[in-house]
Amino acid sequence: MTDRQDLLWNADVSPSDYATASEKYQEAILEQYKLCVEMADRVSARRNLANTFFLSVNTAAVAAVAALASHGLSTLSRWGIAAGLVILLAQCAAWWAMVRSYRQLNAAKYRVIGMLEERLPAFAYSRAEWVMLGEGRDWRRYLPLSHIEQWVPAIFALSYVLGSAALVMRR
């Protein structure tokens, strides 16, 4: 366990560093650190809301197609199917881009958090936790949620393309 503790504690910062005028400096860094962690959490919460919105839209679209299918979907023209497909693919693309953007934003925030931790006694986020999770390289140890999130809009888009192709071929 000692090697993991080495990942957590910053050897360049000791309790004696807090006994001088630099204490106010350390307090300022700690406050900025807290703010950065809070903002990273808020970005994650916004990302979850966006995912919920897009998942709801896609669920409603699938339900609408199922309802239309039970009431004679064959009355739709190829142009109607193509227009619906374009709309659904566009919103899947927007969803995918949004998830990617949130992932990039949080990655930058966690890099900043890591830099702030260099001035604090512990590397809780940037080294200890991340290394213990295998840095996201081994999916059996930890599979980053943002990687999974990227697949969901792509899976919906693929199902829309295949479903539309099946409808057009039935004609």
Protein Blocks (a to p, Z undefined) as FASTA:
>chain_A
ZZmmmmmpcfkbcfklmmmmklmmmmmmmmmmmmmmmmmmmmmmmmmmmmmmmmmmmmmm
mmmmmmmmmnopmlpcfklmmmmmmmmmmmmmmmmmmmmmmmmmmmmmmmmmmmmmmmpm
bdfklmmmmmmnonomamkloccfklmmmmmmmmmmmmmmmmmmmmmmmZZ
